[in-house]
Amino acid sequence: MTKNEIKKAVAKRTALGFMIGVFIGQTILILESLGMRDGNFYPFTTGLFELAGTKIGAVIIQYFITGLMGSMFAGTSVIFELDEWSLLRQTATHFIFTSILMYIAGFISGWFPHTVTSTIIWFVVFIVIYIIFWTSFTLYYKNKVKKINEAL
C-alpha cells in the first residue's frame, strides 16, 4: 500500500469504526442492563457519572469513548496490511496502540477500580483476549490463503 492508500483506508475504517463502536457499546450496555434483571437501563458506570457530573454528560462521554474505541480498532487494522513490516512488528505495534487506548478508555469510563492490582488484572485480561482474537484471525487467514493456493 502506498502512503496515500494507507491514509484513505485509515480514514474510511475509522469513520465506519466509530459507528460500529457505538453500536457494540450500546449493545453491551443493553445486555448488561438486562443481566441486572431489575428493569432499569444502566448507560454508564458510577465512576463515569462522578467524572461527568450529570447523566447526560456521562452518556455523551460513553458515546464518544465507544465510538473512538471502534475507530481505533478499525483504523489500526491497516497495520496488518503493511507488507514491508514483519508480522511481529505489526502485532506489537497494534497491541501497543490498542492496549494503551483501551486502558485509557477503561480508566475514564470507570470499568475497573483505579488501583495497581486492578490495572494489572485489567492488562492480564486484555492480553488473554488479544491473544484469543489474534490467534483466531491468524488461523482464519491462514486457512483462506491455503484455499486460494489450492485453487491456483
N, C-alpha and C positions, 0 to 999 in steps of 0.2 A: 504494500500500500504506500502511496505517496503521502507526503505530509498533508496535502490538501484533501486527499481522500480520507485520511485519518480524522482530520478536523470535521469534515462533513458527517462521517459516521458517528463521531462522538456527539455532535450537535443533535442529530436525529435520535440517537439512542437515549440521550439524557432527557430530551423532551418527552418521548414516549415513556421512558422510565419513571418520570415524575408522576404521570397519571397512573401507571401500574403500581407504583409505590403507595400512592394514596389509596387505591383500591384495595391492595393487600392489607395495608394498615387498618383501614376501616373494617375489613372482613375479620381481621384478628380481634379488633375491639368488640365487634358484634358477637363473635364466638366466645370470647372471654366473658362478656356480659351474660350470655345465655348460660354459661357454666356456673355463674353465681346463683342461678335459679331463684332470683327474687323479683324478677320482672323489671329491673332497672337497667339503664344503659350507662356504662362506665367509659366515657370517652377519653379519659386521661388519668394519670396517677395523681395521688395527693401531692407528691413532690412537685409535679409539673404545675399543679394548681397553686401551690405555695410560691413557686417561682414567678408565675404569670400574674397572680393577684386576683384574677377574675376567671370565671368559667369560659367566657368567650375567648379570652386571651390564651388560656390553656388549650382550647380546641384549635385555635389558629396556629399555635406553636406546634401542636401534634400534627396538624395537617401538613405544615411545611417540613417538619422532620421526616415524616413518612415519604413525602414527595421527594425530598433531597436524597433519602436513602435509595429510593428507586432509581433516581437519576445517577447516583454514584455507582450502583451495581451495573446498570445498563451501560453507562459511559465507560467504566473501567473494563468492560468485557472486550473492548477493542484491543487491549493489551495482548490478548491471546491471538491476535491476528498479525502481530508484528513478527514476520518471518525471520528477520535478522536477529531476533532475540532468542536465546535458548529457553526451553520450557521452564527451567529452574528460575531464570531471571523474570520471565513472565509471571510465574506463580508467586515468587517472592514479592515482586512489585505490587501485584494485585492484592495479595494478602496484607501487605503493609498498609496500603490505601484503605482497604475495606475494614480492617480491624481497628484502625485509628478512628475512622469516621463513624463506624458503628459504636465504638466506645463513647465517643463524644455525644452521639445521639442518645444512647442509653443513659449516660450521665445526666444530660439536660432533662430528659424525659422522666427520670427517677425510676428507671426499670430495675435498679438494684441500689442497695444502701451505699453511701459514699464512704466505704471503709477499704482498707488494704485487702482484707480477706475476701470481701465481695468482689473487688476488682480482679483478684487472682482467679476466683471461681468463674467470673464472667469470661475472662480470657480463655480459661480451660474449656469451657462450654463452647465458646466461639471457635476455638481451634478444632474441636471434635466435629462440630457441624461443618466447618470449612472443609475438613478432610473428607467427610462423607460426600458433600456436594462435588468437590474436586475429583474424587475417585469415580463417582457416578458419571460425571461429564466426560472424563478421560476414557472410561470404558465404552460409553456411548459412541464417542467419536472414533475410537479405535475400531469398533465394530463397523461403523459407517465406511471408514477408509478400507477396511478389509473387503466389504461388499463391493465397493467401487473397483478395487483392484481385481477382484474375481470376475467382474463384468467385462474387464478390458481384455 
